[in-house]
Amino acid sequence: MLKAELRKKYMQKRKALSNDEAFLLSEKILDNFLGRFKPEKGQKIHLFMPIRKFNEIHTGIFIDAFLNKNIQVFVPKVVENDLISVQIDKNSVFETSSWGIEEPVSHEDSGELQFDYVITPLLYCDHNGNRIGYGKGFYDAFFRSISASCQKIGVNYFSPDENIDDVWENDIPLDYLVTPTEVVSFFKGAE
């Protein structure tokens, strides 16, 4: 299917979830992430903040879990059409952006490029790790700017079902997808 068709289909499927269902599924995704990747104290995780009106994964529970393990947490902030990475802690202050995303008040870019994990938002991901977001290209540009050793992990309520037919040459695939029921690796010959 084409990106536009898949974007519409999975946006509708996501909107059909109640807030309680989305929260329970988010907890299962977090459990699967922690069980598979076992992040440790001192590691660095870049994690998106959800757009609530789009019923995205509840990443606040991820942030709490990571900060409680003394994992360094970084979140994106859009400044003049660039995505910067701001380090947060339990005392960070947030404000709602024009996109409806909670962002740190701080404009201080951490300059960090060497993350252990980058947990990425998406509407859909296919069997090859190709993801569909909202079409702005922020994460493909971000992926090109960070270390190649960073593990790019998508999180979604839904498992891969159909392939994306119009993948662009600048699209950067994910390394893994975590859903409520599975962790999918996109490395050839991997588990």
PyMOL commands that place a pseudoatom at each C-alpha (Angstrom):
pseudoatom trace, name=CA, resn=MET, resi=1, chain=A, elem=C, hetatm=0, pos=[0.000, 0.000, 0.000]
pseudoatom trace, name=CA, resn=LEU, resi=2, chain=A, elem=C, hetatm=0, pos=[1.019, 3.598, -0.430]
pseudoatom trace, name=CA, resn=LYS, resi=3, chain=A, elem=C, hetatm=0, pos=[2.105, 5.713, 2.538]
pseudoatom trace, name=CA, resn=ALA, resi=4, chain=A, elem=C, hetatm=0, pos=[-0.929, 7.994, 2.284]
pseudoatom trace, name=CA, resn=GLU, resi=5, chain=A, elem=C, hetatm=0, pos=[-3.328, 5.028, 2.417]
pseudoatom trace, name=CA, resn=LEU, resi=6, chain=A, elem=C, hetatm=0, pos=[-1.489, 3.391, 5.319]
pseudoatom trace, name=CA, resn=ARG, resi=7, chain=A, elem=C, hetatm=0, pos=[-1.244, 6.706, 7.184]
pseudoatom trace, name=CA, resn=LYS, resi=8, chain=A, elem=C, hetatm=0, pos=[-5.027, 7.135, 6.946]
pseudoatom trace, name=CA, resn=LYS, resi=9, chain=A, elem=C, hetatm=0, pos=[-5.776, 3.500, 7.852]
pseudoatom trace, name=CA, resn=TYR, resi=10, chain=A, elem=C, hetatm=0, pos=[-3.554, 3.404, 10.941]
pseudoatom trace, name=CA, resn=MET, resi=11, chain=A, elem=C, hetatm=0, pos=[-4.590, 6.853, 12.129]
pseudoatom trace, name=CA, resn=GLN, resi=12, chain=A, elem=C, hetatm=0, pos=[-8.191, 5.594, 12.131]
pseudoatom trace, name=CA, resn=LYS, resi=13, chain=A, elem=C, hetatm=0, pos=[-7.220, 2.375, 13.943]
pseudoatom trace, name=CA, resn=ARG, resi=14, chain=A, elem=C, hetatm=0, pos=[-5.365, 4.386, 16.580]
pseudoatom trace, name=CA, resn=LYS, resi=15, chain=A, elem=C, hetatm=0, pos=[-8.239, 6.834, 17.054]
pseudoatom trace, name=CA, resn=ALA, resi=16, chain=A, elem=C, hetatm=0, pos=[-10.576, 3.859, 17.619]
pseudoatom trace, name=CA, resn=LEU, resi=17, chain=A, elem=C, hetatm=0, pos=[-8.669, 2.958, 20.804]
pseudoatom trace, name=CA, resn=SER, resi=18, chain=A, elem=C, hetatm=0, pos=[-10.046, 4.322, 24.059]
pseudoatom trace, name=CA, resn=ASN, resi=19, chain=A, elem=C, hetatm=0, pos=[-7.630, 6.199, 26.311]
pseudoatom trace, name=CA, resn=ASP, resi=20, chain=A, elem=C, hetatm=0, pos=[-7.686, 3.262, 28.748]
pseudoatom trace, name=CA, resn=GLU, resi=21, chain=A, elem=C, hetatm=0, pos=[-6.891, 0.778, 25.949]
pseudoatom trace, name=CA, resn=ALA, resi=22, chain=A, elem=C, hetatm=0, pos=[-4.055, 2.978, 24.684]
pseudoatom trace, name=CA, resn=PHE, resi=23, chain=A, elem=C, hetatm=0, pos=[-2.600, 3.252, 28.191]
pseudoatom trace, name=CA, resn=LEU, resi=24, chain=A, elem=C, hetatm=0, pos=[-2.757, -0.529, 28.796]
pseudoatom trace, name=CA, resn=LEU, resi=25, chain=A, elem=C, hetatm=0, pos=[-1.169, -1.205, 25.402]
pseudoatom trace, name=CA, resn=SER, resi=26, chain=A, elem=C, hetatm=0, pos=[1.524, 1.391, 26.172]
pseudoatom trace, name=CA, resn=GLU, resi=27, chain=A, elem=C, hetatm=0, pos=[2.320, -0.463, 29.412]
pseudoatom trace, name=CA, resn=LYS, resi=28, chain=A, elem=C, hetatm=0, pos=[2.709, -3.722, 27.455]
pseudoatom trace, name=CA, resn=ILE, resi=29, chain=A, elem=C, hetatm=0, pos=[4.996, -1.982, 24.961]
pseudoatom trace, name=CA, resn=LEU, resi=30, chain=A, elem=C, hetatm=0, pos=[7.125, -0.652, 27.822]
pseudoatom trace, name=CA, resn=ASP, resi=31, chain=A, elem=C, hetatm=0, pos=[7.294, -4.140, 29.391]
pseudoatom trace, name=CA, resn=ASN, resi=32, chain=A, elem=C, hetatm=0, pos=[8.400, -5.634, 26.062]
pseudoatom trace, name=CA, resn=PHE, resi=33, chain=A, elem=C, hetatm=0, pos=[11.006, -2.901, 25.599]
pseudoatom trace, name=CA, resn=LEU, resi=34, chain=A, elem=C, hetatm=0, pos=[12.429, -3.397, 29.101]
pseudoatom trace, name=CA, resn=GLY, resi=35, chain=A, elem=C, hetatm=0, pos=[12.385, -7.186, 28.714]
pseudoatom trace, name=CA, resn=ARG, resi=36, chain=A, elem=C, hetatm=0, pos=[14.202, -7.192, 25.376]
pseudoatom trace, name=CA, resn=PHE, resi=37, chain=A, elem=C, hetatm=0, pos=[16.678, -4.316, 25.713]
pseudoatom trace, name=CA, resn=LYS, resi=38, chain=A, elem=C, hetatm=0, pos=[17.265, -4.145, 29.492]
pseudoatom trace, name=CA, resn=PRO, resi=39, chain=A, elem=C, hetatm=0, pos=[18.470, -0.509, 29.604]
pseudoatom trace, name=CA, resn=GLU, resi=40, chain=A, elem=C, hetatm=0, pos=[20.922, 0.218, 32.398]
pseudoatom trace, name=CA, resn=LYS, resi=41, chain=A, elem=C, hetatm=0, pos=[21.956, 3.079, 34.643]
pseudoatom trace, name=CA, resn=GLY, resi=42, chain=A, elem=C, hetatm=0, pos=[23.902, 5.739, 32.778]
pseudoatom trace, name=CA, resn=GLN, resi=43, chain=A, elem=C, hetatm=0, pos=[22.689, 4.771, 29.316]
pseudoatom trace, name=CA, resn=LYS, resi=44, chain=A, elem=C, hetatm=0, pos=[21.210, 7.442, 27.049]
pseudoatom trace, name=CA, resn=ILE, resi=45, chain=A, elem=C, hetatm=0, pos=[17.722, 7.160, 25.601]
pseudoatom trace, name=CA, resn=HIS, resi=46, chain=A, elem=C, hetatm=0, pos=[16.107, 9.642, 23.240]
pseudoatom trace, name=CA, resn=LEU, resi=47, chain=A, elem=C, hetatm=0, pos=[12.331, 9.373, 23.497]
pseudoatom trace, name=CA, resn=PHE, resi=48, chain=A, elem=C, hetatm=0, pos=[9.489, 11.248, 21.856]
pseudoatom trace, name=CA, resn=MET, resi=49, chain=A, elem=C, hetatm=0, pos=[6.734, 13.049, 23.710]
pseudoatom trace, name=CA, resn=PRO, resi=50, chain=A, elem=C, hetatm=0, pos=[3.256, 12.004, 22.532]
pseudoatom trace, name=CA, resn=ILE, resi=51, chain=A, elem=C, hetatm=0, pos=[0.765, 14.045, 20.578]
pseudoatom trace, name=CA, resn=ARG, resi=52, chain=A, elem=C, hetatm=0, pos=[-2.249, 13.310, 22.761]
pseudoatom trace, name=CA, resn=LYS, resi=53, chain=A, elem=C, hetatm=0, pos=[-4.879, 14.267, 20.176]
pseudoatom trace, name=CA, resn=PHE, resi=54, chain=A, elem=C, hetatm=0, pos=[-3.401, 11.549, 17.903]
pseudoatom trace, name=CA, resn=ASN, resi=55, chain=A, elem=C, hetatm=0, pos=[-3.589, 8.942, 20.692]
pseudoatom trace, name=CA, resn=GLU, resi=56, chain=A, elem=C, hetatm=0, pos=[0.142, 8.206, 20.531]
pseudoatom trace, name=CA, resn=ILE, resi=57, chain=A, elem=C, hetatm=0, pos=[1.934, 5.800, 22.848]
pseudoatom trace, name=CA, resn=HIS, resi=58, chain=A, elem=C, hetatm=0, pos=[1.898, 7.051, 26.470]
pseudoatom trace, name=CA, resn=THR, resi=59, chain=A, elem=C, hetatm=0, pos=[5.632, 7.697, 26.800]
pseudoatom trace, name=CA, resn=GLY, resi=60, chain=A, elem=C, hetatm=0, pos=[5.360, 9.382, 30.201]
pseudoatom trace, name=CA, resn=ILE, resi=61, chain=A, elem=C, hetatm=0, pos=[5.471, 5.905, 31.762]
pseudoatom trace, name=CA, resn=PHE, resi=62, chain=A, elem=C, hetatm=0, pos=[8.681, 5.196, 29.812]
pseudoatom trace, name=CA, resn=ILE, resi=63, chain=A, elem=C, hetatm=0, pos=[10.244, 8.412, 31.097]
pseudoatom trace, name=CA, resn=ASP, resi=64, chain=A, elem=C, hetatm=0, pos=[9.337, 7.581, 34.704]
pseudoatom trace, name=CA, resn=ALA, resi=65, chain=A, elem=C, hetatm=0, pos=[10.738, 4.047, 34.368]
pseudoatom trace, name=CA, resn=PHE, resi=66, chain=A, elem=C, hetatm=0, pos=[13.976, 5.297, 32.795]
pseudoatom trace, name=CA, resn=LEU, resi=67, chain=A, elem=C, hetatm=0, pos=[14.554, 8.127, 35.267]
pseudoatom trace, name=CA, resn=ASN, resi=68, chain=A, elem=C, hetatm=0, pos=[13.905, 5.735, 38.171]
pseudoatom trace, name=CA, resn=LYS, resi=69, chain=A, elem=C, hetatm=0, pos=[16.736, 3.551, 36.806]
pseudoatom trace, name=CA, resn=ASN, resi=70, chain=A, elem=C, hetatm=0, pos=[19.059, 6.593, 36.513]
pseudoatom trace, name=CA, resn=ILE, resi=71, chain=A, elem=C, hetatm=0, pos=[19.016, 6.367, 32.735]
pseudoatom trace, name=CA, resn=GLN, resi=72, chain=A, elem=C, hetatm=0, pos=[19.712, 9.640, 30.927]
pseudoatom trace, name=CA, resn=VAL, resi=73, chain=A, elem=C, hetatm=0, pos=[16.582, 10.756, 29.067]
pseudoatom trace, name=CA, resn=PHE, resi=74, chain=A, elem=C, hetatm=0, pos=[16.504, 13.129, 26.115]
pseudoatom trace, name=CA, resn=VAL, resi=75, chain=A, elem=C, hetatm=0, pos=[13.404, 14.395, 24.324]
pseudoatom trace, name=CA, resn=PRO, resi=76, chain=A, elem=C, hetatm=0, pos=[12.993, 16.224, 21.020]
pseudoatom trace, name=CA, resn=LYS, resi=77, chain=A, elem=C, hetatm=0, pos=[12.092, 19.859, 20.662]
pseudoatom trace, name=CA, resn=VAL, resi=78, chain=A, elem=C, hetatm=0, pos=[11.459, 21.631, 17.378]
pseudoatom trace, name=CA, resn=VAL, resi=79, chain=A, elem=C, hetatm=0, pos=[13.297, 24.952, 17.190]
pseudoatom trace, name=CA, resn=GLU, resi=80, chain=A, elem=C, hetatm=0, pos=[13.074, 26.881, 13.900]
pseudoatom trace, name=CA, resn=ASN, resi=81, chain=A, elem=C, hetatm=0, pos=[12.226, 23.711, 11.927]
pseudoatom trace, name=CA, resn=ASP, resi=82, chain=A, elem=C, hetatm=0, pos=[15.127, 21.763, 13.434]
pseudoatom trace, name=CA, resn=LEU, resi=83, chain=A, elem=C, hetatm=0, pos=[14.748, 18.922, 15.902]
pseudoatom trace, name=CA, resn=ILE, resi=84, chain=A, elem=C, hetatm=0, pos=[17.068, 19.361, 18.878]
pseudoatom trace, name=CA, resn=SER, resi=85, chain=A, elem=C, hetatm=0, pos=[17.592, 16.955, 21.755]
pseudoatom trace, name=CA, resn=VAL, resi=86, chain=A, elem=C, hetatm=0, pos=[17.031, 18.283, 25.283]
pseudoatom trace, name=CA, resn=GLN, resi=87, chain=A, elem=C, hetatm=0, pos=[18.078, 16.285, 28.330]
pseudoatom trace, name=CA, resn=ILE, resi=88, chain=A, elem=C, hetatm=0, pos=[15.361, 16.109, 30.979]
pseudoatom trace, name=CA, resn=ASP, resi=89, chain=A, elem=C, hetatm=0, pos=[15.076, 15.027, 34.601]
pseudoatom trace, name=CA, resn=LYS, resi=90, chain=A, elem=C, hetatm=0, pos=[12.297, 14.756, 37.184]
pseudoatom trace, name=CA, resn=ASN, resi=91, chain=A, elem=C, hetatm=0, pos=[12.332, 18.545, 37.688]
pseudoatom trace, name=CA, resn=SER, resi=92, chain=A, elem=C, hetatm=0, pos=[12.118, 19.562, 34.021]
pseudoatom trace, name=CA, resn=VAL, resi=93, chain=A, elem=C, hetatm=0, pos=[9.399, 22.057, 33.126]
pseudoatom trace, name=CA, resn=PHE, resi=94, chain=A, elem=C, hetatm=0, pos=[7.309, 21.515, 29.996]
pseudoatom trace, name=CA, resn=GLU, resi=95, chain=A, elem=C, hetatm=0, pos=[5.008, 23.615, 27.827]
pseudoatom trace, name=CA, resn=THR, resi=96, chain=A, elem=C, hetatm=0, pos=[2.635, 22.627, 25.040]
pseudoatom trace, name=CA, resn=SER, resi=97, chain=A, elem=C, hetatm=0, pos=[3.867, 23.452, 21.535]
pseudoatom trace, name=CA, resn=SER, resi=98, chain=A, elem=C, hetatm=0, pos=[1.669, 24.588, 18.659]
pseudoatom trace, name=CA, resn=TRP, resi=99, chain=A, elem=C, hetatm=0, pos=[1.639, 20.938, 17.532]
pseudoatom trace, name=CA, resn=GLY, resi=100, chain=A, elem=C, hetatm=0, pos=[0.111, 19.866, 20.857]
pseudoatom trace, name=CA, resn=ILE, resi=101, chain=A, elem=C, hetatm=0, pos=[3.341, 18.239, 22.065]
pseudoatom trace, name=CA, resn=GLU, resi=102, chain=A, elem=C, hetatm=0, pos=[4.706, 18.696, 25.569]
pseudoatom trace, name=CA, resn=GLU, resi=103, chain=A, elem=C, hetatm=0, pos=[8.208, 20.082, 25.090]
pseudoatom trace, name=CA, resn=PRO, resi=104, chain=A, elem=C, hetatm=0, pos=[10.810, 21.209, 27.609]
pseudoatom trace, name=CA, resn=VAL, resi=105, chain=A, elem=C, hetatm=0, pos=[10.804, 24.944, 28.237]
pseudoatom trace, name=CA, resn=SER, resi=106, chain=A, elem=C, hetatm=0, pos=[14.592, 24.794, 27.810]
pseudoatom trace, name=CA, resn=HIS, resi=107, chain=A, elem=C, hetatm=0, pos=[15.976, 25.541, 24.337]
pseudoatom trace, name=CA, resn=GLU, resi=108, chain=A, elem=C, hetatm=0, pos=[19.345, 24.080, 25.296]
pseudoatom trace, name=CA, resn=ASP, resi=109, chain=A, elem=C, hetatm=0, pos=[20.372, 21.448, 22.737]
pseudoatom trace, name=CA, resn=SER, resi=110, chain=A, elem=C, hetatm=0, pos=[22.307, 18.723, 24.543]
pseudoatom trace, name=CA, resn=GLY, resi=111, chain=A, elem=C, hetatm=0, pos=[24.474, 18.210, 21.473]
pseudoatom trace, name=CA, resn=GLU, resi=112, chain=A, elem=C, hetatm=0, pos=[24.274, 14.484, 22.214]
pseudoatom trace, name=CA, resn=LEU, resi=113, chain=A, elem=C, hetatm=0, pos=[24.698, 12.272, 19.143]
pseudoatom trace, name=CA, resn=GLN, resi=114, chain=A, elem=C, hetatm=0, pos=[25.616, 8.963, 20.820]
pseudoatom trace, name=CA, resn=PHE, resi=115, chain=A, elem=C, hetatm=0, pos=[22.410, 7.478, 22.215]
pseudoatom trace, name=CA, resn=ASP, resi=116, chain=A, elem=C, hetatm=0, pos=[22.030, 3.859, 23.235]
pseudoatom trace, name=CA, resn=TYR, resi=117, chain=A, elem=C, hetatm=0, pos=[18.418, 3.861, 22.034]
pseudoatom trace, name=CA, resn=VAL, resi=118, chain=A, elem=C, hetatm=0, pos=[16.232, 6.237, 20.053]
pseudoatom trace, name=CA, resn=ILE, resi=119, chain=A, elem=C, hetatm=0, pos=[12.569, 5.410, 20.631]
pseudoatom trace, name=CA, resn=THR, resi=120, chain=A, elem=C, hetatm=0, pos=[10.680, 6.731, 17.664]
pseudoatom trace, name=CA, resn=PRO, resi=121, chain=A, elem=C, hetatm=0, pos=[7.046, 7.660, 17.018]
pseudoatom trace, name=CA, resn=LEU, resi=122, chain=A, elem=C, hetatm=0, pos=[5.251, 6.259, 14.012]
pseudoatom trace, name=CA, resn=LEU, resi=123, chain=A, elem=C, hetatm=0, pos=[1.855, 5.526, 12.573]
pseudoatom trace, name=CA, resn=TYR, resi=124, chain=A, elem=C, hetatm=0, pos=[2.924, 2.303, 10.872]
pseudoatom trace, name=CA, resn=CYS, resi=125, chain=A, elem=C, hetatm=0, pos=[6.001, 0.155, 10.292]
pseudoatom trace, name=CA, resn=ASP, resi=126, chain=A, elem=C, hetatm=0, pos=[6.293, -2.623, 7.712]
pseudoatom trace, name=CA, resn=HIS, resi=127, chain=A, elem=C, hetatm=0, pos=[8.186, -5.961, 7.758]
pseudoatom trace, name=CA, resn=ASN, resi=128, chain=A, elem=C, hetatm=0, pos=[11.377, -4.230, 6.550]
pseudoatom trace, name=CA, resn=GLY, resi=129, chain=A, elem=C, hetatm=0, pos=[11.536, -1.552, 9.243]
pseudoatom trace, name=CA, resn=ASN, resi=130, chain=A, elem=C, hetatm=0, pos=[10.217, 1.198, 6.981]
pseudoatom trace, name=CA, resn=ARG, resi=131, chain=A, elem=C, hetatm=0, pos=[8.164, 3.612, 9.040]
pseudoatom trace, name=CA, resn=ILE, resi=132, chain=A, elem=C, hetatm=0, pos=[5.420, 6.071, 8.308]
pseudoatom trace, name=CA, resn=GLY, resi=133, chain=A, elem=C, hetatm=0, pos=[5.202, 9.169, 10.457]
pseudoatom trace, name=CA, resn=TYR, resi=134, chain=A, elem=C, hetatm=0, pos=[3.302, 12.354, 9.772]
pseudoatom trace, name=CA, resn=GLY, resi=135, chain=A, elem=C, hetatm=0, pos=[5.316, 13.199, 6.661]
pseudoatom trace, name=CA, resn=LYS, resi=136, chain=A, elem=C, hetatm=0, pos=[7.458, 16.036, 8.062]
pseudoatom trace, name=CA, resn=GLY, resi=137, chain=A, elem=C, hetatm=0, pos=[10.781, 14.131, 7.817]
pseudoatom trace, name=CA, resn=PHE, resi=138, chain=A, elem=C, hetatm=0, pos=[12.065, 15.199, 11.256]
pseudoatom trace, name=CA, resn=TYR, resi=139, chain=A, elem=C, hetatm=0, pos=[13.162, 11.728, 12.297]
pseudoatom trace, name=CA, resn=ASP, resi=140, chain=A, elem=C, hetatm=0, pos=[14.877, 10.785, 9.026]
pseudoatom trace, name=CA, resn=ALA, resi=141, chain=A, elem=C, hetatm=0, pos=[16.953, 13.978, 9.352]
pseudoatom trace, name=CA, resn=PHE, resi=142, chain=A, elem=C, hetatm=0, pos=[17.576, 13.211, 13.039]
pseudoatom trace, name=CA, resn=PHE, resi=143, chain=A, elem=C, hetatm=0, pos=[18.676, 9.636, 12.219]
pseudoatom trace, name=CA, resn=ARG, resi=144, chain=A, elem=C, hetatm=0, pos=[21.205, 10.997, 9.709]
pseudoatom trace, name=CA, resn=SER, resi=145, chain=A, elem=C, hetatm=0, pos=[22.692, 13.305, 12.374]
pseudoatom trace, name=CA, resn=ILE, resi=146, chain=A, elem=C, hetatm=0, pos=[23.243, 10.745, 15.161]
pseudoatom trace, name=CA, resn=SER, resi=147, chain=A, elem=C, hetatm=0, pos=[25.776, 7.952, 15.522]
pseudoatom trace, name=CA, resn=ALA, resi=148, chain=A, elem=C, hetatm=0, pos=[25.105, 4.945, 13.297]
pseudoatom trace, name=CA, resn=SER, resi=149, chain=A, elem=C, hetatm=0, pos=[25.492, 2.701, 16.354]
pseudoatom trace, name=CA, resn=CYS, resi=150, chain=A, elem=C, hetatm=0, pos=[22.335, 4.113, 18.006]
pseudoatom trace, name=CA, resn=GLN, resi=151, chain=A, elem=C, hetatm=0, pos=[19.543, 1.544, 17.996]
pseudoatom trace, name=CA, resn=LYS, resi=152, chain=A, elem=C, hetatm=0, pos=[16.502, 3.017, 16.264]
pseudoatom trace, name=CA, resn=ILE, resi=153, chain=A, elem=C, hetatm=0, pos=[13.392, 1.508, 17.840]
pseudoatom trace, name=CA, resn=GLY, resi=154, chain=A, elem=C, hetatm=0, pos=[9.837, 2.184, 16.765]
pseudoatom trace, name=CA, resn=VAL, resi=155, chain=A, elem=C, hetatm=0, pos=[6.907, 1.652, 19.100]
pseudoatom trace, name=CA, resn=ASN, resi=156, chain=A, elem=C, hetatm=0, pos=[3.411, 0.955, 17.858]
pseudoatom trace, name=CA, resn=TYR, resi=157, chain=A, elem=C, hetatm=0, pos=[0.115, -0.513, 18.994]
pseudoatom trace, name=CA, resn=PHE, resi=158, chain=A, elem=C, hetatm=0, pos=[0.012, -2.600, 15.795]
pseudoatom trace, name=CA, resn=SER, resi=159, chain=A, elem=C, hetatm=0, pos=[2.331, -5.227, 14.292]
pseudoatom trace, name=CA, resn=PRO, resi=160, chain=A, elem=C, hetatm=0, pos=[3.500, -5.092, 10.659]
pseudoatom trace, name=CA, resn=ASP, resi=161, chain=A, elem=C, hetatm=0, pos=[0.862, -6.334, 8.256]
pseudoatom trace, name=CA, resn=GLU, resi=162, chain=A, elem=C, hetatm=0, pos=[1.403, -4.923, 4.772]
pseudoatom trace, name=CA, resn=ASN, resi=163, chain=A, elem=C, hetatm=0, pos=[4.436, -3.500, 2.975]
pseudoatom trace, name=CA, resn=ILE, resi=164, chain=A, elem=C, hetatm=0, pos=[4.962, 0.159, 2.161]
pseudoatom trace, name=CA, resn=ASP, resi=165, chain=A, elem=C, hetatm=0, pos=[5.111, 0.430, -1.629]
pseudoatom trace, name=CA, resn=ASP, resi=166, chain=A, elem=C, hetatm=0, pos=[6.462, 3.976, -1.943]
pseudoatom trace, name=CA, resn=VAL, resi=167, chain=A, elem=C, hetatm=0, pos=[9.584, 3.957, 0.256]
pseudoatom trace, name=CA, resn=TRP, resi=168, chain=A, elem=C, hetatm=0, pos=[11.825, 6.896, -0.607]
pseudoatom trace, name=CA, resn=GLU, resi=169, chain=A, elem=C, hetatm=0, pos=[15.595, 6.615, -0.949]
pseudoatom trace, name=CA, resn=ASN, resi=170, chain=A, elem=C, hetatm=0, pos=[16.107, 9.065, 1.958]
pseudoatom trace, name=CA, resn=ASP, resi=171, chain=A, elem=C, hetatm=0, pos=[13.892, 7.042, 4.325]
pseudoatom trace, name=CA, resn=ILE, resi=172, chain=A, elem=C, hetatm=0, pos=[15.945, 5.430, 7.083]
pseudoatom trace, name=CA, resn=PRO, resi=173, chain=A, elem=C, hetatm=0, pos=[14.558, 2.123, 8.357]
pseudoatom trace, name=CA, resn=LEU, resi=174, chain=A, elem=C, hetatm=0, pos=[14.259, 1.164, 11.998]
pseudoatom trace, name=CA, resn=ASP, resi=175, chain=A, elem=C, hetatm=0, pos=[16.342, -1.499, 13.698]
pseudoatom trace, name=CA, resn=TYR, resi=176, chain=A, elem=C, hetatm=0, pos=[13.453, -2.823, 15.820]
pseudoatom trace, name=CA, resn=LEU, resi=177, chain=A, elem=C, hetatm=0, pos=[9.726, -2.420, 16.372]
pseudoatom trace, name=CA, resn=VAL, resi=178, chain=A, elem=C, hetatm=0, pos=[8.155, -2.970, 19.801]
pseudoatom trace, name=CA, resn=THR, resi=179, chain=A, elem=C, hetatm=0, pos=[4.425, -3.678, 19.999]
pseudoatom trace, name=CA, resn=PRO, resi=180, chain=A, elem=C, hetatm=0, pos=[2.225, -4.919, 22.851]
pseudoatom trace, name=CA, resn=THR, resi=181, chain=A, elem=C, hetatm=0, pos=[2.722, -8.497, 21.647]
pseudoatom trace, name=CA, resn=GLU, resi=182, chain=A, elem=C, hetatm=0, pos=[6.220, -8.699, 20.150]
pseudoatom trace, name=CA, resn=VAL, resi=183, chain=A, elem=C, hetatm=0, pos=[9.630, -7.226, 19.453]
pseudoatom trace, name=CA, resn=VAL, resi=184, chain=A, elem=C, hetatm=0, pos=[10.466, -7.393, 15.747]
pseudoatom trace, name=CA, resn=SER, resi=185, chain=A, elem=C, hetatm=0, pos=[14.088, -7.204, 14.599]
pseudoatom trace, name=CA, resn=PHE, resi=186, chain=A, elem=C, hetatm=0, pos=[14.871, -5.900, 11.129]
pseudoatom trace, name=CA, resn=PHE, resi=187, chain=A, elem=C, hetatm=0, pos=[18.425, -7.222, 11.076]
pseudoatom trace, name=CA, resn=LYS, resi=188, chain=A, elem=C, hetatm=0, pos=[18.842, -9.994, 8.520]
pseudoatom trace, name=CA, resn=GLY, resi=189, chain=A, elem=C, hetatm=0, pos=[19.493, -13.303, 10.254]
pseudoatom trace, name=CA, resn=ALA, resi=190, chain=A, elem=C, hetatm=0, pos=[18.626, -11.838, 13.659]
pseudoatom trace, name=CA, resn=GLU, resi=191, chain=A, elem=C, hetatm=0, pos=[16.273, -13.385, 16.168]
for i in range(1, 191): cmd.bond("trace and resi %d" % i, "trace and resi %d" % (i + 1))
show_as sticks, trace
zoom trace
